[in-house]
Amino acid sequence: MERRGWWDQDMEKGWRKSSRKRVLEAFEQAEKEPKPPPPLLFSDVYLEMPPRLRRQREELQRHLETYGEHYPLQHFQK
């Protein structure tokens, strides 16, 4: 591409700079969105939840009920 004059180092630098800016803007916007609720971790993989995942989901629920004040749960969807 460089040999044919379609691309050069200045174009590369400009592309990298604008791409980096767009990615950081997208991250900033995404960080403002509420995160999915923690139980969603367990609900969208299997048609029927295996017993081991059911146990893990219950353990997470108990853990959050006990220690929820130590987590930023206000940033999650209800």
MARBA-3410 file (N, C-alpha, C, O; in Angstrom, 1 decimal):
78
0.8,-1.2,0.0,0.0,0.0,0.0,0.9,1.3,0.0,0.6,2.2,-0.7 ~ 1.9,1.2,0.8,2.8,2.4,0.8,3.5,2.6,-0.5,3.6,3.7,-1.0 ~ 3.9,1.5,-1.2,4.6,1.5,-2.4,3.7,2.2,-3.5,4.2,2.9,-4.4 ~ 2.4,1.9,-3.4,1.5,2.4,-4.4,0.9,3.8,-4.0,0.2,4.4,-4.8 ~ 1.3,4.3,-2.8,0.9,5.6,-2.4,-0.5,5.7,-1.8,-1.1,6.7,-1.7
-1.0,4.5,-1.4,-2.3,4.5,-0.8,-2.3,4.7,0.7,-3.3,5.0,1.3 ~ -1.1,4.6,1.3,-1.0,4.7,2.7,0.4,5.1,3.0,1.4,4.8,2.3 ~ 0.6,5.9,4.1,1.9,6.3,4.5,2.0,6.4,6.0,0.9,6.2,6.7 ~ 3.1,6.8,6.6,3.3,6.8,8.0,2.4,7.9,8.7,1.9,7.7,9.8 ~ 2.3,9.0,8.0,1.4,10.1,8.5,-0.1,9.6,8.6,-0.8,9.9,9.6
-0.5,8.9,7.6,-1.9,8.4,7.6,-2.0,7.4,8.7,-3.0,7.3,9.4 ~ -1.0,6.5,8.9,-1.0,5.5,9.9,-1.1,6.2,11.3,-1.9,5.8,12.1 ~ -0.3,7.2,11.5,-0.4,7.9,12.8,-1.7,8.6,13.0,-2.3,8.5,14.1 ~ -2.3,9.2,12.0,-3.6,9.8,12.1,-4.7,8.8,12.4,-5.5,9.0,13.3 ~ -4.6,7.7,11.7,-5.6,6.6,11.9,-5.5,6.1,13.4,-6.5,5.9,14.0
-4.3,5.8,13.8,-4.1,5.3,15.2,-4.6,6.3,16.2,-5.3,5.9,17.2 ~ -4.4,7.6,16.0,-4.8,8.6,17.0,-6.3,8.7,17.0,-6.9,8.7,18.1 ~ -7.0,8.7,15.8,-8.4,8.8,15.8,-9.1,7.5,16.3,-10.1,7.6,16.9 ~ -8.5,6.4,16.0,-9.0,5.1,16.5,-9.0,5.0,18.0,-9.9,4.6,18.6 ~ -7.8,5.4,18.5,-7.7,5.4,20.0,-8.7,6.3,20.7,-9.3,6.0,21.7
-8.9,7.5,20.1,-9.9,8.4,20.6,-11.3,7.8,20.6,-12.1,7.9,21.5 ~ -11.7,7.2,19.5,-13.0,6.6,19.3,-13.2,5.5,20.3,-14.3,5.3,20.9 ~ -12.2,4.6,20.5,-12.3,3.5,21.5,-12.4,4.1,22.9,-13.3,3.6,23.6 ~ -11.7,5.1,23.3,-11.8,5.6,24.6,-13.1,6.3,24.8,-13.7,6.2,25.9 ~ -13.7,7.0,23.8,-15.0,7.5,23.9,-16.1,6.4,24.1,-17.0,6.6,24.9
-15.9,5.3,23.4,-16.9,4.2,23.5,-16.8,3.6,24.9,-17.8,3.3,25.5 ~ -15.6,3.5,25.4,-15.4,3.0,26.8,-16.1,3.9,27.8,-16.8,3.5,28.7 ~ -15.8,5.2,27.6,-16.4,6.2,28.6,-17.9,6.1,28.5,-18.6,6.1,29.6 ~ -18.5,6.0,27.4,-20.0,5.9,27.2,-20.5,4.6,27.9,-21.5,4.6,28.6 ~ -19.8,3.5,27.6,-20.2,2.2,28.1,-20.1,2.2,29.7,-20.9,1.5,30.3
-19.1,2.8,30.2,-19.0,2.9,31.7,-20.1,3.6,32.4,-20.4,3.4,33.5 ~ -20.8,4.5,31.6,-21.9,5.2,32.2,-23.2,4.4,32.3,-24.1,4.7,33.0 ~ -23.3,3.3,31.5,-24.4,2.4,31.4,-24.5,1.5,32.6,-23.4,1.1,33.1 ~ -25.7,1.3,33.2,-25.7,0.3,34.3,-25.3,-1.1,33.8,-25.6,-1.5,32.7 ~ -24.6,-1.8,34.7,-24.2,-3.1,34.3,-25.3,-4.1,34.5,-26.3,-3.9,35.2
-25.3,-5.2,33.7,-26.3,-6.2,33.9,-26.4,-6.8,35.3,-25.4,-6.8,36.0 ~ -27.6,-7.2,35.7,-27.7,-7.7,37.1,-26.8,-9.0,37.2,-26.7,-9.8,36.3 ~ -26.2,-9.2,38.4,-25.3,-10.3,38.6,-26.0,-11.7,38.3,-25.3,-12.6,37.7 ~ -27.3,-11.9,38.6,-27.8,-13.2,38.2,-27.8,-13.6,36.7,-27.9,-14.7,36.4 ~ -27.7,-12.5,35.9,-27.6,-12.8,34.5,-26.4,-13.6,34.1,-26.4,-14.2,33.0
-25.4,-13.6,34.9,-24.2,-14.5,34.7,-24.6,-15.9,34.4,-23.9,-16.7,33.8 ~ -25.7,-16.3,35.0,-26.1,-17.8,35.1,-27.2,-18.1,34.1,-27.5,-19.3,34.0 ~ -27.9,-17.1,33.5,-29.1,-17.4,32.8,-29.1,-17.5,31.3,-30.1,-17.9,30.7 ~ -28.0,-17.2,30.7,-28.0,-17.1,29.3,-27.1,-18.1,28.6,-26.7,-17.9,27.4 ~ -26.7,-19.2,29.2,-25.8,-20.1,28.6,-26.5,-21.4,28.3,-26.4,-22.0,27.2
-27.2,-22.0,29.2,-27.8,-23.3,29.1,-29.3,-23.1,29.0,-29.9,-22.3,29.6 ~ -30.0,-24.0,28.2,-31.4,-24.1,28.2,-31.9,-24.4,29.6,-32.9,-23.8,30.1 ~ -31.3,-25.5,30.2,-31.6,-25.8,31.6,-30.3,-25.7,32.4,-29.3,-26.2,32.0 ~ -30.4,-25.0,33.5,-29.2,-24.7,34.3,-28.8,-26.0,35.0,-29.6,-26.6,35.7 ~ -27.5,-26.3,34.8,-27.0,-27.5,35.6,-27.0,-27.2,37.1,-26.9,-26.1,37.5
-27.1,-28.3,37.8,-27.1,-28.1,39.3,-25.9,-27.4,39.9,-26.1,-26.6,40.8 ~ -24.7,-27.6,39.3,-23.6,-26.8,39.9,-23.7,-25.3,39.7,-23.3,-24.6,40.5 ~ -24.3,-24.9,38.5,-24.5,-23.5,38.3,-25.6,-22.9,39.2,-25.5,-21.8,39.7 ~ -26.6,-23.8,39.4,-27.7,-23.4,40.3,-27.2,-23.1,41.7,-27.5,-22.1,42.4 ~ -26.3,-24.0,42.2,-25.6,-23.8,43.5,-24.8,-22.6,43.5,-24.8,-21.8,44.5
-24.0,-22.3,42.4,-23.2,-21.1,42.4,-24.0,-19.9,42.4,-23.7,-18.9,43.1 ~ -25.1,-19.9,41.7,-26.0,-18.7,41.7,-26.6,-18.5,43.1,-26.7,-17.3,43.6 ~ -27.0,-19.5,43.8,-27.5,-19.4,45.2,-26.4,-18.9,46.1,-26.6,-18.1,47.0 ~ -25.2,-19.4,45.9,-24.1,-18.9,46.7,-23.8,-17.4,46.5,-23.5,-16.7,47.5 ~ -23.8,-17.0,45.3,-23.6,-15.6,45.0,-24.7,-14.8,45.6,-24.5,-13.7,46.2
-26.0,-15.2,45.5,-27.1,-14.5,46.1,-26.9,-14.3,47.6,-27.1,-13.2,48.2 ~ -26.5,-15.4,48.3,-26.3,-15.4,49.7,-25.1,-14.4,50.1,-25.2,-13.7,51.0 ~ -24.1,-14.5,49.3,-22.9,-13.7,49.5,-23.2,-12.2,49.4,-22.8,-11.4,50.2 ~ -24.0,-11.9,48.3,-24.4,-10.5,48.1,-25.4,-10.0,49.2,-25.3,-8.8,49.6 ~ -26.2,-10.9,49.7,-27.1,-10.5,50.8,-26.3,-10.2,52.1,-26.7,-9.3,52.8
-25.2,-11.0,52.3,-24.4,-10.8,53.5,-23.4,-9.6,53.3,-23.3,-8.8,54.3 ~ -22.7,-9.6,52.2,-21.6,-8.6,52.0,-21.9,-7.6,50.9,-21.0,-6.9,50.5 ~ -23.1,-7.4,50.5,-23.5,-6.5,49.4,-23.0,-5.1,49.6,-22.8,-4.4,48.6 ~ -22.9,-4.6,50.8,-22.4,-3.2,51.1,-21.0,-3.0,50.6,-20.6,-1.9,50.5 ~ -20.3,-4.1,50.4,-18.9,-4.0,50.0,-18.7,-4.0,48.4,-17.6,-3.9,47.9
-19.8,-4.0,47.7,-19.8,-4.1,46.3,-20.6,-2.9,45.7,-21.6,-2.4,46.4 ~ -20.2,-2.4,44.6,-21.0,-1.2,44.0,-22.2,-1.7,43.3,-22.4,-1.4,42.1 ~ -23.1,-2.3,44.0,-24.4,-2.8,43.4,-25.3,-1.8,42.9,-26.1,-2.1,42.0 ~ -25.1,-0.5,43.3,-25.9,0.6,42.7,-25.6,0.8,41.3,-26.4,1.5,40.6 ~ -24.5,0.3,40.8,-24.2,0.5,39.4,-24.7,-0.7,38.5,-24.5,-0.7,37.3
-25.5,-1.5,39.1,-26.1,-2.7,38.4,-27.5,-2.5,38.2,-28.2,-1.8,39.0 ~ -28.1,-3.0,37.1,-29.5,-3.0,36.8,-30.2,-3.8,37.9,-29.6,-4.8,38.5 ~ -31.4,-3.5,38.2,-32.2,-4.3,39.2,-32.8,-5.5,38.5,-33.5,-6.3,39.2
END
